[in-house]
Amino acid sequence: MYDWIPIDRWVECASLERPGIVFEIRNADGQALTTVCVPELPKAPFDWTAPPLEFRPVPQAPATHSAPLPGPS
């Protein structure tokens, strides 16, 4: 794992981009979201009451197959 970086350094995420790496953003309440590096900090989810505090690069979770859709009834 990587160390947390203050959110005011978000513009540096571009220098940390690598294949298979995404960014975890955490707020003061411990809530987190995962995103790719974008020029502007992503908008916080509707249920966040505290602003984003820090971020870190993390390995991207592997894709998983969903269950097949049930047939028509």
PDB file of N, CA, C and O in Angstrom:
ATOM      1  N   MET A   1       0.841  -1.192   0.000  1.00  0.00           N
ATOM      2  CA  MET A   1       0.000   0.000   0.000  1.00  0.00           C
ATOM      3  C   MET A   1       0.882   1.250   0.000  1.00  0.00           C
ATOM      4  O   MET A   1       2.053   1.225   0.379  1.00  0.00           O
ATOM      5  N   TYR A   2       0.278   2.307  -0.430  1.00  0.00           N
ATOM      6  CA  TYR A   2       0.972   3.580  -0.490  1.00  0.00           C
ATOM      7  C   TYR A   2       0.519   4.461   0.666  1.00  0.00           C
ATOM      8  O   TYR A   2      -0.538   4.241   1.257  1.00  0.00           O
ATOM      9  N   ASP A   3       1.337   5.465   0.979  1.00  0.00           N
ATOM     10  CA  ASP A   3       0.982   6.421   2.026  1.00  0.00           C
ATOM     11  C   ASP A   3      -0.091   7.373   1.508  1.00  0.00           C
ATOM     12  O   ASP A   3      -0.203   7.614   0.306  1.00  0.00           O
ATOM     13  N   TRP A   4      -0.874   7.906   2.438  1.00  0.00           N
ATOM     14  CA  TRP A   4      -1.905   8.881   2.086  1.00  0.00           C
ATOM     15  C   TRP A   4      -1.238  10.201   1.728  1.00  0.00           C
ATOM     16  O   TRP A   4      -0.246  10.594   2.341  1.00  0.00           O
ATOM     17  N   ILE A   5      -1.792  10.880   0.728  1.00  0.00           N
ATOM     18  CA  ILE A   5      -1.281  12.155   0.238  1.00  0.00           C
ATOM     19  C   ILE A   5      -2.370  13.197   0.480  1.00  0.00           C
ATOM     20  O   ILE A   5      -3.541  12.922   0.217  1.00  0.00           O
ATOM     21  N   PRO A   6      -2.017  14.393   0.976  1.00  0.00           N
ATOM     22  CA  PRO A   6      -3.042  15.428   1.196  1.00  0.00           C
ATOM     23  C   PRO A   6      -3.789  15.747  -0.097  1.00  0.00           C
ATOM     24  O   PRO A   6      -3.193  15.787  -1.174  1.00  0.00           O
ATOM     25  N   ILE A   7      -5.078  15.971   0.017  1.00  0.00           N
ATOM     26  CA  ILE A   7      -5.939  16.178  -1.152  1.00  0.00           C
ATOM     27  C   ILE A   7      -5.556  17.427  -1.938  1.00  0.00           C
ATOM     28  O   ILE A   7      -5.855  17.508  -3.130  1.00  0.00           O
ATOM     29  N   ASP A   8      -4.904  18.397  -1.310  1.00  0.00           N
ATOM     30  CA  ASP A   8      -4.506  19.596  -2.051  1.00  0.00           C
ATOM     31  C   ASP A   8      -3.400  19.298  -3.064  1.00  0.00           C
ATOM     32  O   ASP A   8      -3.038  20.173  -3.852  1.00  0.00           O
ATOM     33  N   ARG A   9      -2.865  18.088  -3.056  1.00  0.00           N
ATOM     34  CA  ARG A   9      -1.859  17.664  -4.031  1.00  0.00           C
ATOM     35  C   ARG A   9      -2.469  16.754  -5.106  1.00  0.00           C
ATOM     36  O   ARG A   9      -1.742  16.025  -5.781  1.00  0.00           O
ATOM     37  N   TRP A  10      -3.801  16.792  -5.269  1.00  0.00           N
ATOM     38  CA  TRP A  10      -4.496  15.934  -6.234  1.00  0.00           C
ATOM     39  C   TRP A  10      -3.924  16.089  -7.644  1.00  0.00           C
ATOM     40  O   TRP A  10      -3.888  15.114  -8.395  1.00  0.00           O
ATOM     41  N   VAL A  11      -3.479  17.284  -8.021  1.00  0.00           N
ATOM     42  CA  VAL A  11      -2.950  17.493  -9.371  1.00  0.00           C
ATOM     43  C   VAL A  11      -1.754  16.586  -9.650  1.00  0.00           C
ATOM     44  O   VAL A  11      -1.411  16.369 -10.812  1.00  0.00           O
ATOM     45  N   GLU A  12      -1.120  16.058  -8.619  1.00  0.00           N
ATOM     46  CA  GLU A  12       0.024  15.163  -8.778  1.00  0.00           C
ATOM     47  C   GLU A  12      -0.393  13.736  -9.140  1.00  0.00           C
ATOM     48  O   GLU A  12       0.465  12.897  -9.411  1.00  0.00           O
ATOM     49  N   CYS A  13      -1.688  13.452  -9.147  1.00  0.00           N
ATOM     50  CA  CYS A  13      -2.121  12.088  -9.451  1.00  0.00           C
ATOM     51  C   CYS A  13      -1.660  11.658 -10.832  1.00  0.00           C
ATOM     52  O   CYS A  13      -1.402  10.474 -11.049  1.00  0.00           O
ATOM     53  N   ALA A  14      -1.550  12.583 -11.767  1.00  0.00           N
ATOM     54  CA  ALA A  14      -1.119  12.229 -13.126  1.00  0.00           C
ATOM     55  C   ALA A  14       0.284  11.623 -13.121  1.00  0.00           C
ATOM     56  O   ALA A  14       0.571  10.727 -13.914  1.00  0.00           O
ATOM     57  N   SER A  15       1.149  12.099 -12.245  1.00  0.00           N
ATOM     58  CA  SER A  15       2.512  11.559 -12.190  1.00  0.00           C
ATOM     59  C   SER A  15       2.554  10.185 -11.521  1.00  0.00           C
ATOM     60  O   SER A  15       3.557   9.479 -11.621  1.00  0.00           O
ATOM     61  N   LEU A  16       1.475   9.804 -10.842  1.00  0.00           N
ATOM     62  CA  LEU A  16       1.403   8.517 -10.149  1.00  0.00           C
ATOM     63  C   LEU A  16       0.641   7.470 -10.952  1.00  0.00           C
ATOM     64  O   LEU A  16       0.576   6.308 -10.550  1.00  0.00           O
ATOM     65  N   GLU A  17       0.059   7.871 -12.092  1.00  0.00           N
ATOM     66  CA  GLU A  17      -0.724   6.938 -12.911  1.00  0.00           C
ATOM     67  C   GLU A  17       0.155   5.814 -13.451  1.00  0.00           C
ATOM     68  O   GLU A  17       1.272   6.043 -13.913  1.00  0.00           O
ATOM     69  N   ARG A  18      -0.371   4.611 -13.382  1.00  0.00           N
ATOM     70  CA  ARG A  18       0.278   3.417 -13.919  1.00  0.00           C
ATOM     71  C   ARG A  18      -0.827   2.463 -14.352  1.00  0.00           C
ATOM     72  O   ARG A  18      -1.943   2.552 -13.842  1.00  0.00           O
ATOM     73  N   PRO A  19      -0.546   1.553 -15.279  1.00  0.00           N
ATOM     74  CA  PRO A  19      -1.559   0.547 -15.623  1.00  0.00           C
ATOM     75  C   PRO A  19      -1.922  -0.274 -14.383  1.00  0.00           C
ATOM     76  O   PRO A  19      -1.044  -0.711 -13.639  1.00  0.00           O
ATOM     77  N   GLY A  20      -3.214  -0.476 -14.171  1.00  0.00           N
ATOM     78  CA  GLY A  20      -3.681  -1.263 -13.034  1.00  0.00           C
ATOM     79  C   GLY A  20      -3.744  -0.506 -11.721  1.00  0.00           C
ATOM     80  O   GLY A  20      -3.985  -1.104 -10.672  1.00  0.00           O
ATOM     81  N   ILE A  21      -3.528   0.814 -11.767  1.00  0.00           N
ATOM     82  CA  ILE A  21      -3.576   1.641 -10.551  1.00  0.00           C
ATOM     83  C   ILE A  21      -4.739   2.619 -10.661  1.00  0.00           C
ATOM     84  O   ILE A  21      -4.932   3.249 -11.700  1.00  0.00           O
ATOM     85  N   VAL A  22      -5.511   2.743  -9.591  1.00  0.00           N
ATOM     86  CA  VAL A  22      -6.577   3.741  -9.465  1.00  0.00           C
ATOM     87  C   VAL A  22      -6.301   4.516  -8.182  1.00  0.00           C
ATOM     88  O   VAL A  22      -5.310   4.253  -7.501  1.00  0.00           O
ATOM     89  N   PHE A  23      -7.149   5.450  -7.854  1.00  0.00           N
ATOM     90  CA  PHE A  23      -6.914   6.285  -6.680  1.00  0.00           C
ATOM     91  C   PHE A  23      -8.070   6.183  -5.696  1.00  0.00           C
ATOM     92  O   PHE A  23      -9.239   6.273  -6.073  1.00  0.00           O
ATOM     93  N   GLU A  24      -7.724   5.995  -4.441  1.00  0.00           N
ATOM     94  CA  GLU A  24      -8.707   5.949  -3.354  1.00  0.00           C
ATOM     95  C   GLU A  24      -8.686   7.315  -2.680  1.00  0.00           C
ATOM     96  O   GLU A  24      -7.636   7.796  -2.254  1.00  0.00           O
ATOM     97  N   ILE A  25      -9.859   7.931  -2.590  1.00  0.00           N
ATOM     98  CA  ILE A  25     -10.001   9.229  -1.925  1.00  0.00           C
ATOM     99  C   ILE A  25     -10.766   8.990  -0.635  1.00  0.00           C
ATOM    100  O   ILE A  25     -11.785   8.300  -0.632  1.00  0.00           O
ATOM    101  N   ARG A  26     -10.277   9.558   0.459  1.00  0.00           N
ATOM    102  CA  ARG A  26     -10.900   9.353   1.776  1.00  0.00           C
ATOM    103  C   ARG A  26     -11.215  10.708   2.409  1.00  0.00           C
ATOM    104  O   ARG A  26     -10.475  11.677   2.245  1.00  0.00           O
ATOM    105  N   ASN A  27     -12.333  10.747   3.135  1.00  0.00           N
ATOM    106  CA  ASN A  27     -12.676  11.978   3.863  1.00  0.00           C
ATOM    107  C   ASN A  27     -12.394  11.787   5.360  1.00  0.00           C
ATOM    108  O   ASN A  27     -11.959  10.715   5.781  1.00  0.00           O
ATOM    109  N   ALA A  28     -12.641  12.818   6.148  1.00  0.00           N
ATOM    110  CA  ALA A  28     -12.354  12.779   7.582  1.00  0.00           C
ATOM    111  C   ALA A  28     -13.218  11.768   8.328  1.00  0.00           C
ATOM    112  O   ALA A  28     -12.851  11.333   9.420  1.00  0.00           O
ATOM    113  N   ASP A  29     -14.361  11.388   7.757  1.00  0.00           N
ATOM    114  CA  ASP A  29     -15.238  10.402   8.387  1.00  0.00           C
ATOM    115  C   ASP A  29     -14.824   8.970   8.059  1.00  0.00           C
ATOM    116  O   ASP A  29     -15.444   8.020   8.537  1.00  0.00           O
ATOM    117  N   GLY A  30     -13.771   8.810   7.240  1.00  0.00           N
ATOM    118  CA  GLY A  30     -13.315   7.479   6.869  1.00  0.00           C
ATOM    119  C   GLY A  30     -14.016   6.900   5.657  1.00  0.00           C
ATOM    120  O   GLY A  30     -13.736   5.764   5.273  1.00  0.00           O
ATOM    121  N   GLN A  31     -14.926   7.656   5.041  1.00  0.00           N
ATOM    122  CA  GLN A  31     -15.593   7.188   3.832  1.00  0.00           C
ATOM    123  C   GLN A  31     -14.608   7.286   2.668  1.00  0.00           C
ATOM    124  O   GLN A  31     -13.771   8.188   2.625  1.00  0.00           O
ATOM    125  N   ALA A  32     -14.718   6.352   1.732  1.00  0.00           N
ATOM    126  CA  ALA A  32     -13.769   6.329   0.626  1.00  0.00           C
ATOM    127  C   ALA A  32     -14.471   6.095  -0.701  1.00  0.00           C
ATOM    128  O   ALA A  32     -15.545   5.496  -0.753  1.00  0.00           O
ATOM    129  N   LEU A  33     -13.854   6.571  -1.764  1.00  0.00           N
ATOM    130  CA  LEU A  33     -14.303   6.285  -3.118  1.00  0.00           C
ATOM    131  C   LEU A  33     -13.073   6.006  -3.961  1.00  0.00           C
ATOM    132  O   LEU A  33     -11.972   6.448  -3.633  1.00  0.00           O
ATOM    133  N   THR A  34     -13.261   5.279  -5.038  1.00  0.00           N
ATOM    134  CA  THR A  34     -12.170   4.931  -5.938  1.00  0.00           C
ATOM    135  C   THR A  34     -12.432   5.564  -7.287  1.00  0.00           C
ATOM    136  O   THR A  34     -13.559   5.538  -7.783  1.00  0.00           O
ATOM    137  N   THR A  35     -11.393   6.134  -7.886  1.00  0.00           N
ATOM    138  CA  THR A  35     -11.533   6.824  -9.159  1.00  0.00           C
ATOM    139  C   THR A  35     -10.224   6.763  -9.932  1.00  0.00           C
ATOM    140  O   THR A  35      -9.172   6.461  -9.368  1.00  0.00           O
ATOM    141  N   VAL A  36     -10.296   7.050 -11.211  1.00  0.00           N
ATOM    142  CA  VAL A  36      -9.098   7.237 -12.010  1.00  0.00           C
ATOM    143  C   VAL A  36      -8.642   8.678 -11.819  1.00  0.00           C
ATOM    144  O   VAL A  36      -9.372   9.489 -11.249  1.00  0.00           O
ATOM    145  N   CYS A  37      -7.456   8.998 -12.286  1.00  0.00           N
ATOM    146  CA  CYS A  37      -6.962  10.369 -12.191  1.00  0.00           C
ATOM    147  C   CYS A  37      -7.674  11.225 -13.234  1.00  0.00           C
ATOM    148  O   CYS A  37      -7.653  10.910 -14.424  1.00  0.00           O
ATOM    149  N   VAL A  38      -8.288  12.283 -12.793  1.00  0.00           N
ATOM    150  CA  VAL A  38      -8.948  13.249 -13.670  1.00  0.00           C
ATOM    151  C   VAL A  38      -8.434  14.635 -13.281  1.00  0.00           C
ATOM    152  O   VAL A  38      -8.013  14.831 -12.141  1.00  0.00           O
ATOM    153  N   PRO A  39      -8.458  15.604 -14.207  1.00  0.00           N
ATOM    154  CA  PRO A  39      -7.895  16.920 -13.906  1.00  0.00           C
ATOM    155  C   PRO A  39      -8.484  17.584 -12.663  1.00  0.00           C
ATOM    156  O   PRO A  39      -7.752  18.152 -11.853  1.00  0.00           O
ATOM    157  N   GLU A  40      -9.789  17.512 -12.517  1.00  0.00           N
ATOM    158  CA  GLU A  40     -10.423  18.105 -11.334  1.00  0.00           C
ATOM    159  C   GLU A  40     -10.847  16.994 -10.388  1.00  0.00           C
ATOM    160  O   GLU A  40     -11.268  15.921 -10.821  1.00  0.00           O
ATOM    161  N   LEU A  41     -10.735  17.257  -9.113  1.00  0.00           N
ATOM    162  CA  LEU A  41     -11.142  16.290  -8.100  1.00  0.00           C
ATOM    163  C   LEU A  41     -12.591  15.887  -8.326  1.00  0.00           C
ATOM    164  O   LEU A  41     -13.445  16.759  -8.488  1.00  0.00           O
ATOM    165  N   PRO A  42     -12.898  14.580  -8.341  1.00  0.00           N
ATOM    166  CA  PRO A  42     -14.295  14.157  -8.549  1.00  0.00           C
ATOM    167  C   PRO A  42     -15.214  14.713  -7.458  1.00  0.00           C
ATOM    168  O   PRO A  42     -14.798  14.923  -6.318  1.00  0.00           O
ATOM    169  N   LYS A  43     -16.453  14.942  -7.832  1.00  0.00           N
ATOM    170  CA  LYS A  43     -17.454  15.424  -6.880  1.00  0.00           C
ATOM    171  C   LYS A  43     -17.698  14.349  -5.819  1.00  0.00           C
ATOM    172  O   LYS A  43     -17.796  13.164  -6.139  1.00  0.00           O
ATOM    173  N   ALA A  44     -17.793  14.765  -4.576  1.00  0.00           N
ATOM    174  CA  ALA A  44     -18.029  13.828  -3.481  1.00  0.00           C
ATOM    175  C   ALA A  44     -19.422  13.218  -3.596  1.00  0.00           C
ATOM    176  O   ALA A  44     -20.352  13.884  -4.049  1.00  0.00           O
ATOM    177  N   PRO A  45     -19.574  11.957  -3.189  1.00  0.00           N
ATOM    178  CA  PRO A  45     -20.902  11.328  -3.201  1.00  0.00           C
ATOM    179  C   PRO A  45     -21.894  12.111  -2.340  1.00  0.00           C
ATOM    180  O   PRO A  45     -21.505  12.851  -1.437  1.00  0.00           O
ATOM    181  N   PHE A  46     -23.171  11.933  -2.636  1.00  0.00           N
ATOM    182  CA  PHE A  46     -24.227  12.689  -1.944  1.00  0.00           C
ATOM    183  C   PHE A  46     -24.244  12.454  -0.439  1.00  0.00           C
ATOM    184  O   PHE A  46     -24.676  13.328   0.312  1.00  0.00           O
ATOM    185  N   ASP A  47     -23.783  11.288   0.017  1.00  0.00           N
ATOM    186  CA  ASP A  47     -23.873  10.976   1.444  1.00  0.00           C
ATOM    187  C   ASP A  47     -22.626  11.371   2.238  1.00  0.00           C
ATOM    188  O   ASP A  47     -22.543  11.079   3.431  1.00  0.00           O
ATOM    189  N   TRP A  48     -21.668  12.021   1.607  1.00  0.00           N
ATOM    190  CA  TRP A  48     -20.490  12.488   2.336  1.00  0.00           C
ATOM    191  C   TRP A  48     -20.835  13.799   3.033  1.00  0.00           C
ATOM    192  O   TRP A  48     -21.305  14.744   2.400  1.00  0.00           O
ATOM    193  N   THR A  49     -20.598  13.849   4.332  1.00  0.00           N
ATOM    194  CA  THR A  49     -20.828  15.094   5.074  1.00  0.00           C
ATOM    195  C   THR A  49     -19.528  15.841   5.307  1.00  0.00           C
ATOM    196  O   THR A  49     -19.543  17.032   5.620  1.00  0.00           O
ATOM    197  N   ALA A  50     -18.395  15.151   5.156  1.00  0.00           N
ATOM    198  CA  ALA A  50     -17.082  15.775   5.310  1.00  0.00           C
ATOM    199  C   ALA A  50     -16.410  15.844   3.934  1.00  0.00           C
ATOM    200  O   ALA A  50     -16.611  14.960   3.102  1.00  0.00           O
ATOM    201  N   PRO A  51     -15.620  16.882   3.697  1.00  0.00           N
ATOM    202  CA  PRO A  51     -14.952  17.008   2.404  1.00  0.00           C
ATOM    203  C   PRO A  51     -13.805  15.998   2.263  1.00  0.00           C
ATOM    204  O   PRO A  51     -13.343  15.447   3.262  1.00  0.00           O
ATOM    205  N   PRO A  52     -13.345  15.752   1.031  1.00  0.00           N
ATOM    206  CA  PRO A  52     -12.208  14.861   0.826  1.00  0.00           C
ATOM    207  C   PRO A  52     -10.985  15.375   1.597  1.00  0.00           C
ATOM    208  O   PRO A  52     -10.743  16.580   1.670  1.00  0.00           O
ATOM    209  N   LEU A  53     -10.232  14.451   2.160  1.00  0.00           N
ATOM    210  CA  LEU A  53      -9.098  14.803   3.003  1.00  0.00           C
ATOM    211  C   LEU A  53      -7.771  14.372   2.386  1.00  0.00           C
ATOM    212  O   LEU A  53      -6.792  15.117   2.426  1.00  0.00           O
ATOM    213  N   GLU A  54      -7.738  13.158   1.810  1.00  0.00           N
ATOM    214  CA  GLU A  54      -6.482  12.615   1.309  1.00  0.00           C
ATOM    215  C   GLU A  54      -6.751  11.560   0.239  1.00  0.00           C
ATOM    216  O   GLU A  54      -7.880  11.099   0.070  1.00  0.00           O
ATOM    217  N   PHE A  55      -5.698  11.191  -0.474  1.00  0.00           N
ATOM    218  CA  PHE A  55      -5.823  10.167  -1.511  1.00  0.00           C
ATOM    219  C   PHE A  55      -4.551   9.342  -1.557  1.00  0.00           C
ATOM    220  O   PHE A  55      -3.518   9.727  -1.011  1.00  0.00           O
ATOM    221  N   ARG A  56      -4.649   8.177  -2.233  1.00  0.00           N
ATOM    222  CA  ARG A  56      -3.479   7.329  -2.443  1.00  0.00           C
ATOM    223  C   ARG A  56      -3.726   6.427  -3.648  1.00  0.00           C
ATOM    224  O   ARG A  56      -4.870   6.080  -3.942  1.00  0.00           O
ATOM    225  N   PRO A  57      -2.654   6.049  -4.345  1.00  0.00           N
ATOM    226  CA  PRO A  57      -2.811   5.084  -5.430  1.00  0.00           C
ATOM    227  C   PRO A  57      -3.003   3.690  -4.845  1.00  0.00           C
ATOM    228  O   PRO A  57      -2.351   3.328  -3.865  1.00  0.00           O
ATOM    229  N   VAL A  58      -3.888   2.916  -5.440  1.00  0.00           N
ATOM    230  CA  VAL A  58      -4.155   1.536  -5.002  1.00  0.00           C
ATOM    231  C   VAL A  58      -4.305   0.643  -6.229  1.00  0.00           C
ATOM    232  O   VAL A  58      -4.656   1.132  -7.303  1.00  0.00           O
ATOM    233  N   PRO A  59      -4.046  -0.659  -6.089  1.00  0.00           N
ATOM    234  CA  PRO A  59      -4.253  -1.561  -7.227  1.00  0.00           C
ATOM    235  C   PRO A  59      -5.731  -1.631  -7.599  1.00  0.00           C
ATOM    236  O   PRO A  59      -6.601  -1.670  -6.730  1.00  0.00           O
ATOM    237  N   GLN A  60      -5.996  -1.645  -8.887  1.00  0.00           N
ATOM    238  CA  GLN A  60      -7.375  -1.747  -9.364  1.00  0.00           C
ATOM    239  C   GLN A  60      -7.898  -3.153  -9.090  1.00  0.00           C
ATOM    240  O   GLN A  60      -7.207  -4.140  -9.343  1.00  0.00           O
ATOM    241  N   ALA A  61      -9.106  -3.237  -8.577  1.00  0.00           N
ATOM    242  CA  ALA A  61      -9.716  -4.542  -8.296  1.00  0.00           C
ATOM    243  C   ALA A  61      -9.932  -5.277  -9.614  1.00  0.00           C
ATOM    244  O   ALA A  61     -10.326  -4.665 -10.607  1.00  0.00           O
ATOM    245  N   PRO A  62      -9.679  -6.582  -9.631  1.00  0.00           N
ATOM    246  CA  PRO A  62      -9.881  -7.327 -10.879  1.00  0.00           C
ATOM    247  C   PRO A  62     -11.362  -7.390 -11.253  1.00  0.00           C
ATOM    248  O   PRO A  62     -12.240  -7.386 -10.390  1.00  0.00           O
ATOM    249  N   ALA A  63     -11.607  -7.447 -12.533  1.00  0.00           N
ATOM    250  CA  ALA A  63     -12.988  -7.563 -13.026  1.00  0.00           C
ATOM    251  C   ALA A  63     -13.543  -8.928 -12.641  1.00  0.00           C
ATOM    252  O   ALA A  63     -12.812  -9.918 -12.604  1.00  0.00           O
ATOM    253  N   THR A  64     -14.829  -8.970 -12.357  1.00  0.00           N
ATOM    254  CA  THR A  64     -15.476 -10.236 -12.019  1.00  0.00           C
ATOM    255  C   THR A  64     -16.649 -10.455 -12.969  1.00  0.00           C
ATOM    256  O   THR A  64     -17.275  -9.505 -13.438  1.00  0.00           O
ATOM    257  N   HIS A  65     -16.929 -11.712 -13.239  1.00  0.00           N
ATOM    258  CA  HIS A  65     -18.061 -12.049 -14.088  1.00  0.00           C
ATOM    259  C   HIS A  65     -19.330 -11.997 -13.257  1.00  0.00           C
ATOM    260  O   HIS A  65     -19.347 -12.419 -12.101  1.00  0.00           O
ATOM    261  N   SER A  66     -20.380 -11.484 -13.850  1.00  0.00           N
ATOM    262  CA  SER A  66     -21.667 -11.484 -13.160  1.00  0.00           C
ATOM    263  C   SER A  66     -22.353 -12.824 -13.407  1.00  0.00           C
ATOM    264  O   SER A  66     -21.961 -13.589 -14.288  1.00  0.00           O
ATOM    265  N   ALA A  67     -23.374 -13.084 -12.617  1.00  0.00           N
ATOM    266  CA  ALA A  67     -24.156 -14.303 -12.796  1.00  0.00           C
ATOM    267  C   ALA A  67     -24.996 -14.160 -14.073  1.00  0.00           C
ATOM    268  O   ALA A  67     -25.367 -13.045 -14.439  1.00  0.00           O
ATOM    269  N   PRO A  68     -25.293 -15.250 -14.740  1.00  0.00           N
ATOM    270  CA  PRO A  68     -26.119 -15.150 -15.948  1.00  0.00           C
ATOM    271  C   PRO A  68     -27.527 -14.641 -15.603  1.00  0.00           C
ATOM    272  O   PRO A  68     -28.041 -14.868 -14.507  1.00  0.00           O
ATOM    273  N   LEU A  69     -28.114 -13.965 -16.552  1.00  0.00           N
ATOM    274  CA  LEU A  69     -29.482 -13.468 -16.362  1.00  0.00           C
ATOM    275  C   LEU A  69     -30.436 -14.660 -16.392  1.00  0.00           C
ATOM    276  O   LEU A  69     -30.233 -15.606 -17.154  1.00  0.00           O
ATOM    277  N   PRO A  70     -31.464 -14.611 -15.570  1.00  0.00           N
ATOM    278  CA  PRO A  70     -32.444 -15.710 -15.622  1.00  0.00           C
ATOM    279  C   PRO A  70     -33.201 -15.685 -16.941  1.00  0.00           C
ATOM    280  O   PRO A  70     -33.391 -14.626 -17.540  1.00  0.00           O
ATOM    281  N   GLY A  71     -33.622 -16.836 -17.378  1.00  0.00           N
ATOM    282  CA  GLY A  71     -34.379 -16.926 -18.626  1.00  0.00           C
ATOM    283  C   GLY A  71     -35.760 -16.327 -18.481  1.00  0.00           C
ATOM    284  O   GLY A  71     -36.206 -16.075 -17.361  1.00  0.00           O
ATOM    285  N   PRO A  72     -36.451 -16.092 -19.591  1.00  0.00           N
ATOM    286  CA  PRO A  72     -37.807 -15.522 -19.518  1.00  0.00           C
ATOM    287  C   PRO A  72     -38.757 -16.513 -18.846  1.00  0.00           C
ATOM    288  O   PRO A  72     -38.586 -17.727 -18.950  1.00  0.00           O
ATOM    289  N   SER A  73     -39.734 -15.984 -18.175  1.00  0.00           N
ATOM    290  CA  SER A  73     -40.679 -16.880 -17.500  1.00  0.00           C
ATOM    291  C   SER A  73     -41.969 -17.024 -18.271  1.00  0.00           C
ATOM    292  O   SER A  73     -42.869 -17.743 -17.839  1.00  0.00           O
TER     293      SER A  73
END
